[in-house]
Amino acid sequence: MNESEIRAVVLATLLSIAPEVETDDLRGDRPLRSQVDLDSMDWLNFLLGLNKRLKVEIPEADYARLVTLDDVVAYLMKKLGIGP
């Protein structure tokens, strides 16, 4: 799995929580929750969805590190042992 495949999984998971999101309009460097207007329960469901799809444990202590789309993708790449 590479970065673009992980990003695609992240976006698909996001769309399963918020189907109205226009993924082409998302900025990788802006806070994701504010871009798609996710409340805390939706955000938790999003992270749990990533856990289920990618089999990656995301501890609650790491939630604050996952702010932007780029943060989420980079975090998942590291957890999956992909990249530098």
Long-range contacts (C-beta under 8 A, 24 or more apart in sequence): 1-80, 1-82, 2-82, 3-73, 3-77, 3-82, 3-83, 6-54, 6-73, 6-76, 6-77, 6-80, 6-82, 7-69, 7-73, 9-50, 9-53, 9-54, 10-50, 10-69, 10-72, 10-73, 10-76, 12-53, 13-46, 13-49, 13-50, 13-53, 14-46, 16-49, 17-42, 17-45, 17-46, 17-49, 18-42, 26-69, 27-68, 27-69, 28-68, 28-69, 28-70, 28-73, 29-68, 29-70, 30-68, 30-69, 31-67, 31-68, 32-66, 32-67, 32-68, 32-69, 32-71, 32-72, 33-67, 50-76, 54-80, 56-80
